[in-house]
Amino acid sequence: MTTLILCRHGETESNAAQIYQGQEDGKLSKKGLSQAKALAKTLSKFKIDSVYSSDLKRAFDTASIIAKRLGKPVKKEPGLKERYYGEWEGLRFDEIIKKHNSMYQTWMKNPNKTKISGAESLKALQKRGVAAINSIVNRNKGKNVLVVAHGGINRTILFGFLGIELNYFWRIKQDNCCINVVMIDGKTDIPKVLLVNYTPLKDKEPRSFNGSIY
């Protein structure tokens, strides 16, 4: 069995300001650093063989905090970077609602059918995200692998494993520094999603998930 622990990065200053970051680099906020440390504490209880991250700074910085505690290096995987949001990139939510209200409402109700000018499609995002994850899994057969990426691409990867339509994009939450766990059968390559959007408690003893990542 190969176990994939898929996480989202810690809160960034842009997250706190409700800005669509997309592929722009974002700096972890004070809260985000605290979240990453809490996540590192939780994950230090389990055997993790390799650590990978998106090549965007917010994900790499989160992964580095975890990897330092684990005594592991971080390997960058460009295919795991967040979606490029085109003309929405770098805009605050309220600016998007004001300037592109009709499209924003469609984005909330029919995300897979929304064509944001210059943006990567959800289908393309999922294709490269799943390809990146499959490549990582193939290089780490039978191991426990940690991957730190982003809310949008994590959703599409999980939907790929679950066989869920991309138009249900908003049906799964991905909080900052959440944990998703997927176990992949080495004989059949069939994935089993065991955990979604688990978030360690801040400033308290981290909750376990049944004492195991399985």
Buried (B, 14 or more C-beta within 10 A) or exposed (E): EBBBBBBBBBBBBBBBEEBBBBBBBBEBBEBBBBBBBBBBBBBEEBEBBBBBBBBBBBBBBBBBBBBEBBEBEBBBBEBBBBBBBBBBBEBEEEBBBEEBEEBBEBBEEEBBEBEBEEBBBBEEBBBBBBEBBBEBBEEBEEBBBBBBBBBBBBBBBBBBBBEBEBBEBEEBEBEBBBBBBBBBEEEEEEBEBBBBBBBBEEEEEBEEBEEEBB
